[in-house]
Amino acid sequence: MMEQYQKIKAENRDAILFFRLGDFYEMFGSDALEASKILDITLTARNKSKNPVPMCGIPYHAAAGYIDKLTKAGKKVAICDQVSDPALPGIVKREVVRIITPGTTFSEQVLDRKSNQYVLAIFPKKDYFGIAFADLTTGEFQAAELQGKEALQMELLRLEPAEIILQREHYDDPNIRATVIQLSNAPISPCDFYEEAAQFLKENLKVSTLDGFGISNWPFAVQSSALLMRYLLDTQKESMAHIDKITAYHREHWMPLDEATIRNLELFSSIRGAAPGAAAASSREPDGTLLSILDETQTSMGGRMLRRWLVQPLVRKSEIEARHEAVGNLSTDDDFRNKLAEELTRISDLERLLGRLSSSTGTARDLVGLANSLAVIPEVEATLHRNDAKMLKVMERDLEPLEKLTKHICAAILPEPSMKLRDGGMIAPGYNSELDELHGLMNDAKTALKNIEQEEIKATGISSLKVKFNKVFGYYIEVSNTNSDKVPEHYTRKQTLVNAERFVTPELKGYEEKVLHAEEKSKTLEYELFLEVRELALAEIKAIKKNAYILAELDVILAFAINAIRRNYCRPQITDEPILEIREGRHPVVENMTFEKSFTPNDANFSAEEADADASAQHNEIKLITGPNMSGKSTYLRQVALIALMAQIGSFVPATSLRMRAFDRIFTRVGASDNLVRGQSTFMVEMQESAYIINHATNKSLIILDEVGRGTSTYDGMSIAWAILEHLHDSVRGFTLFATHYHELIELATTLPRAKNYSIDVKETRKGVLFLHKIKEGGIDKSYGIEVARIAGLPAKLVERASTILQDLELEKILAQNALGKISENQMDMFSQTYASSREPGKLTHPALEKLKGLDINSLTPIEALNALNELKGLRD
């Protein structure tokens, strides 16, 4: 047996092997050492006397929970079952029937019903990458080709794969593995694949050419697709009917979102973390995020599609407007919207039902769920018929009710069938005459057995006599010890208990054989009938998958409409003009937070010069925003970006009105964070994110920059912020919101023709500062940081001391500025008016400075020094 184990383990060396021994799955050696720690189970040993082998085991009927723990820990589990009759002589034959990995699990305890569980294969070739990704639970399979690590990182961020696959030779290459590890936290698995990729795909997808999939001219995508297909076949050990095509993924159809933008806009996770005293939220926790606000979906399929839409904003005007039209149609008709919502709640997760039915994990209950869901489609069609939106009309046209399949399943399967496939209890009466006959025989035999019991009681006079059954002895007659003297001679003793004896009779044995034979035959027949019905369902797999996709789209559109009504959102107007006009915009998340009594809306107006427009016209491409801490600058910046993003995924937006041209990219650089794992300081991360924006933004981009340069010294930081602002204005020309505490930049903005100063309004009162959260034109040179410190609860004595220090520092600064020729004592700039207007560092001039430069201090007599000082005083005046 151990030789058998070693051979199977050698073929599955990168997986923990669950080796079936009777009623247990056993693990040996290094597998036992590793699994016992993760599963917190007792470790024992085989051959304890000499050369002990570490060993641990779990009950086979409880294996699912243990497998879940291992896959959550990033481990692969090879299930090695007994595939021959243990009663036969010789060693039991065993085979690995399935390998469960982090990316191929079907466990409901591991899967997030509203998130995809992707397994992704990468085929690297210098600076190019072929990728293929699949969700085994839904049948989705896509492929693409990417250029550069940056593009690969963006896709890994978007997809969040549960597992990454590399060809064995790439897996063994430390440079390639290091690159993948740097870009993703997902576990990496090797796959041995040495076949001709295109031919392998054609054979498994049963096609003569890959042209229909759109990947024929993508050799690296073909390689990654074949690698992924090989891995799925190796782990599942069976065909996967629901994976019947490869979809070519074209990145240019959507707006790419980088890691910083997804994080800073809090699309899926909050950068604020859990509330005080609350349990730490997982990285996938949506509370306090845009997803938590928008997700009003009724189905799991819709929830998954909403996540995809959030990281794939549209860029084509016609596609955006089609979604807006559909949302508008639903939002204006309460009966239409409510009826659709009610119908969608009755639809199961068709994608994952198909995934299970295509594998050995599907049950009769999945068939019932499929039939019940398909039965709702005619109702959805009828409801959609009342609308006139183009997108909804196409949905109505393309839905396929599959009424014949629905009726067949309902006739074949019981409404509440058994979860176990080989225990019967699945097939409805009247579906199969042979099965009905067997059931009748079983019922008759059981009735006969009851009659035998009554007859034996009458014949023996033992009123407590019982005819019973168990799996070990079959049917038997049980008589208590107090009545043992009344037992007839023709009874054959079968078992002696403490208080009773068990017997059999020839008549009872005959009926037992008849019942058990009928029962065993009926269970086998029911399983065969289940497989027949399952194959009928899988024959319609393309139509079912199409229905699932349409219903998921409809669900997201409906969720947008529900939000539009519930939260008072407006329909965006998408235009070809280079413009962004938001009237009374609101932050979609912050306005719904319980601690906010009310939300102050704000406008945002941008316009750019068109190719045929008057070049001398004034345009507003950059907003330089100053204002105190706690005034809402960051909220305002994010809300503008979120409103634009929501519009481009097809949603209505939190504003009174919105006119905009679709952006090619949205960039954000907000807040301070480090990356200690990669050895990057807060300032390094800040500069990397800023560099990424500068190098990728265009005049069709929306750029959000908050406090650039604050991670280093004042002079360094301000110089960088100054140069970035100039570059964005002169070279990039995208719509930019630039928030800063460097008040010196206020003067710079006045010299930039396409920039304007804005600030967040405040009101100073005797009791302190009142933050009005309203944006207004014009800069402000106060941060009110000490006021925020007071509100935060710093001791009053400390706050008073800080105020005194601030006054001293400001006085010193004013004196220094006046010495350089500054006229206004209220101007807090570090540079002179001459410097600010010229925007040319190094050309700061003043007569007093020029006179000082010409003096030879070392040769001056005291009298000459006094005379020189008097002259300088005159020059200052």
Order of alpha helices (4+ residues) and beta strands (2+ residues): alpha-beta-beta-alpha-beta-beta-alpha-beta-beta-beta-beta-beta-alpha-beta-alpha-alpha-beta-alpha-alpha-beta-alpha-alpha-alpha-alpha-alpha-alpha-alpha-alpha-alpha-alpha-alpha-beta-beta-beta-beta-alpha-alpha-beta-beta-beta-beta-alpha-beta-beta-alpha-beta-alpha-beta-alpha-beta-beta-alpha-alpha-alpha-alpha-alpha
